Amino acid sequence: MNDHIPDVTKMIGDTPRTDAEAFLPHDSKHRVCDADFTRQLERELNAANERIKNLESALSTVENIDKVNAYQGLESANERINWLDEELERTKQDRNAIAKNTREPLLLKLDHAAERIKRLESENDALRADLLLWENGGPLP
């Protein structure tokens, strides 16, 4: 039998090799195949099944490796996130320390400036009082 389909509307059977090897023995109306041919098919089937089993095993190994790599990548990413969080916290603490170190001297300077302003206002009030007394003909020291 030929695997070529002369008519495109006809389908090839799912056993083209067996169909090609089949013959009618003696007076039988049923087609049969030689035992050597069927043994060959069984050996090929077993080899194909073994190959499928090996490929499935290899695929499983690759998937497990991918899972391990993904887990390690996730673990590495989490470590990086934790490190960044720690760096952020240190940066905030440094910023607060710098602000505190900068703010305290400024607050002291502002306090001194406020005291000086009060003293100058007090002296200004005293000078006005002296000026008012002088304008009114009162005593000057």
Steps between C-alpha positions, in 0.01 A plus 500: 500500500616852429493790754429742222139613480393511140169662591528802735153428637614165643667483841805295593418247770661523841701180427658555158802272560285214625261550210794483261631176656167323538424206274234234457629156602367200310125498497450754782285801447690690777825675433795424729857624552822309538617450863842653424330817380279523812803439724679785320199728563495401868875571537450843337201567728702405810792719385263790435335456842844490667599817316176669610569392860856640482377826346231536768762436768734756343215749476415443865866555592511823296175618659641425846821686413288791373302495825822496705644784289177695532500444876863608524421803285207582726715449808767726351238762416365484857853541638547804273168646618600448863838661437333796328255534792793504743684758288186713489466484876871591548456789257197627694696476825795685343266768363338543840841522671617760249177697541534482879865608489409784266180598679642518853767761418244695299255491790774621733582782259131588475474504881804732522355720226166520683676598823702765315184636338333523842807675641510742204127571533550565868792736427292665226216554746747651748645732233151612399419574858822703530420679174149577618635637827757709318239636261289598799802656668558226750836385629748302292752286678 
